[in-house]
């Protein structure tokens, strides 16, 4: 079996090399269609690739080239492709996940949205990255990883779980992707995975004493670090918004955005580099009820281009005043949402 695995790895690497070599040949070089059939004996499975029709196999310089995706999927693997762009150094990105690798994705949430595995970090203490298979649509959802110690006690859930480039390329069901995360607990014996609403409705009764701004309280704080940040790493913030009016209120739709600006010395906000709509704050809120969300940025613009090292301002934008009505009196009012520590944070990215 070990020899078969080595054969698979070598054969797949060879096919990948051949196809990528063919992809960069000069336009003056021409290959010939090579009518043939490839029979793959993979354990107890036999798969035949018919290269006599649409799935053309070609020959160049006495070497045979089989389409990479067709070959890999015939071997039971999955292929991820990302077109060349400034975000990836203008180099086409191809990842092949063989079945032996995918079999290690064993942690799933109760709803079956995702399966994760191949977790990396400092063994028994932290997790920083892993592989995820998306089984269901994740729009409007957030993933959390809970560390569990030897006594079965749960630690605080992950600061964030960010599927690489998820803003510019939203994950789709069936895909296998890499992700970054931040989970810390010592020792870590096992994990639990949860998929929840990205903007979570929450109630705190009684409210903490520092929630003293009426009728609404807002708090935005760095979730993972205050920086400086290493280029390419995820920057996360935790957002709280609560009804502190003392009454049940009905909030008119107020769009909430996560934004990042260049920071200009002595001026403040410079050029807008990233903007993402989080949700519309709206609907019925009991006293002490509100929303919680984790905001994540992978140091890119909206079209996926990495930003340069430097200073930025990151935070939230919301209408200057929020309109709402008292559920009992039906009185219509509007009020400014004040954030305890401000709505924008200065951050620095190191090259």
N, C-alpha and C positions, 0 to 999 in steps of 0.2 A: 504493500500500500504506500509505503514511504517513497519507493521508486516511482510509483505512479504519480504521486504528488509532484516530485521533482520534474517528471516528464511533462506534466501539465503546465507547471510554472515556466519551464524552458520553452515549451512549444508556444504558449500564449505570448511570452516575451518576444519570441522570434516573429510571430505574426504581427505583433504591435510594431516592432521595428521595421518590418518589411512594408507595412502599409504607410507608416509615417515617412519612410524613405521615399516611397512612391509619391507621397503628397507634395514633396518639395522638389521634385524633378523639374528641370528646366522645360519650358514649353516646347522646345525643339525635340525633346526625347519622346518617342511614341512607343507604347506597349501594345502587345497583340492580345486579343481575346483568346483565352486558352480553355476550350470546352473540356470540362472535366467534372468529376464528382469526387467529393472528399467525404470519406466515411470516418466518423469519430467514434472510437470505442472508449467510453468513459464509464468505468465500473461495469455495472450491469446494463447500462444504456448505450444504444447505438443510434447515432444521428447522422444523416447523410445531407451534405450540402450540395445542391444541384447547381453547378456552375455553368450549365448549358443554356440557361435562360436569362431572366432578369437579374439574378444575382450573379453577375458576371465575374469570373475569375480571370485574371490577366497574367501574361508572361512577359517578363522583361529581362534580357540578358541571362536567359536560361534559369530564371528564378520565378517562382509562382507566388502571386499576391492574392490573398483572400480578403474580402472586406472585413475589417476588424470587428465591427459590431456583430455581423452575422456569425463570424467564427466564435467570438466570445460567448454570445448568447446560446449558440449551439453546444457549448461546453458547460452551460448552466450558470454562466457568470452574468453580471449586470454591468452596463457601460454608462458612464456619465461623461457628457461632452459639454465643454464651454468654449464658445467661439473666441478667437483672439480679440483682445481689446486693450485699451490703455490700463484697465484695471488689473490685467494679468500679464503685463509686459509685452503685449501684442504677440503672444504665443498661444496657439490653440491648446486647450487643456483637455486631456483624456484620462479618465480613471477607470480601471477595470477591477471589479470586486468579484473574486471567485467564490464558489459555494462554500469552500472550507472557511473562508473569511466571514461570509454572511451567517454561517452557522453559529458564530460567536455572538451574534446580536440576540440576546436572550432576555433582556429586561424590557418589559412592556407595561404601559399604563393600563388601568382597569378598563378604560374605554376602547382600547385597541388602536389608538391614534398613531402611536409610534412604537418602534422597537429599537433599543440602543445597546451598544456594547463597545468592545475594544477601547475601554476607558484608559486614559493615560494621565499621569501626574506623579506625585510623590507617593509611593505605595503606602497605603494605610493612613494617609493624612490628607491628601488633596486630590482633586480631579480637575484637569484643565482642558481636556479635549476628548473627543470620541467620535464614533460613527453612528449615524442614525438612519433608519429606514422609515419612510413616511408611508403609513397605511391609509390614512384618511386626510381630508382637507383640514389644514391647520389655520385657515383664515380666522382671525379674531381670537386665536388661542395662544397660550404661553406654556412652555414646558418647564417643569420643576423636577429636580433630583434631590431626594432626601437621603442623607447618609445615616446608616444604622450601625451602632456599635455592638460589641459582643454580648451585651446584656439586652439587646433588642430595643435600646433607647434611640429615638430619632433625634438627629441634630437639626439645626436650622437648614432650610432648603437652599438650593443653589442661588447665588446672587443673580445669575442670569444663565440662560441656555440660548446661545445664538447660533442658528444654522448658517454656515458661511454664505455671505452675500444674500441673505434672505430678503433684504429690502428691495434690491434691484432684480433679484430672481426668486420670487416667492416659491417655496417648496411645493411640489406636487405629489399626489399619491402615487406610490410605486417607485419613487426616487430613493437612491441611497446617497447621503451627503455626509460631510464632516461637520462638526460643530465645536464651538468653544464654550467653556463654562467655568464656573468658579465655585467649587464645593470644598469646604474645609471642616474637618473634624478628626480627632485622634482618640482612639484608633477607629478606622472605618472597616467594618466587616462585610457589609452588604448595602444595598440601595433599594429605594423605592422610587418609581417614576410616576408623575402625575401630569395630566394635561388639563389646564383650567382656562377660564375666560381671561383674555389679556388684560381687560379692564374689569377688575373684580369688585362687586358691590359688597360693602362691609359695614358692620355696625359696631360702634364702641359705646357702651353705656355702663357706667358714666364715662364721659369724655375725660381724657387726661387734662390735668390742670393747665397745661400750656396751650390747650386749644381754646384760647380766650378771645379770638377775633370773631365778631358776629357781623352778619348772619352766616358767613361761610369761613372756613379755615382751610388754608392750603399750605402744604409743606413739600418742598423739593430738596432732596439731599443726594450727594454722590453715593452710589450703592456699593461700588467695589474699591474705589481709591480716589484720592484727590489729585494724583499725578505727582510729577510729570509722567506721561504715558509713553510706553514703547510703541513705536509706529506699527500699526496693523492690529493692535490689541483692541478688544471690545471695551468701550466706555459706557457705564450704566448709571442710571439715576432712579431713585425711588420717589414716587409721587403719591401724595395723600390729598384728598379733597373731602371735606365733611360739612354737613349741615349743623351749624352751631346756634341756630336762631332760637331754639327753645320750642319750636313748633314744627309740625309736618308741613313741608312745602312742596310745590310742584314747579320744577325748573324748566324754563323754556330752553330749546336747543341752543347750546353754546359750544361751538367747535373748539377742540383742544388740539394744539399742534406741538410736536417736538421739533425744535429748531436748533441749528448750529450756524453761527456767524464767525467770520474772521474777526479778531479783536484788534482794533487800532489803538495804539497807545495815545492816551489823552483824549480820545474820542469815544471809544466804546465799540458799539456795533459797526462792523464793516460790511463786507459782501456776504450775502446769504449763501451758504454752501450746501446745506441740507435741510429739508423740511418734510415731515411725515405727520399725517393726520392720525391722532391716537383714537379719538372718539368724539361724540357729541355728549357733553354733560347735559343730561335732561331727565325729566320724569319725576316721579314721586320719591321724596326722601324723608324718612322719619327723622326725628331729632337724634343726632349722633350717627346718622347713617351717611355713607359717602362712597367714594371710589378709591381704589388703590391700583397702581400700575407700575410696571418696571419699563423704563425707557432705555433703549440700547442703540448704540452707534458704532459702526465698524470702521470709522475714520475714512469714509468715502463720500463723494457727492451723490446726488440723487440718481445719476446715471452710472454709478458704480466706479467712478474714477477715484483713486486714492488721493487724499489731500496731502499737502506738503507739511513738513515739520513747522511748528510755529505755535502761536497763541490763538485760542478760539474762545467764544462764548457759547455755551450750550444750555438749553433749558426749555421752557414752555411758553407758548403764546395763547392767549384766550381773549375774547372781547373785553374791552375796558370795563364794561358793566354787565352783570348777569341779571336777566329778568326772571322773576319768579312770583308765585302767588301763595298766600297762606291758604291751606286747604280748608280751614274752617270759615274764615272771614271772606275768602275769595279776593282779598285785597291784592292788587297788582303793585309790585315794587321792583326796584332794581338796585343793585349794590355792586361795588367793586370787590373782586376777590383778591385778598392780600395774602402773600406768601410769607411765612415766618422768617425764612432766610433769603428771600428774594426769588425771582423766577428765572434768573440766569446765573450760571457759574462760569468763572474763568478757568480755563484749563490749558495745559501746555503739552504738545506732542514733540518728543525728541526724535531726531533723525536716526 
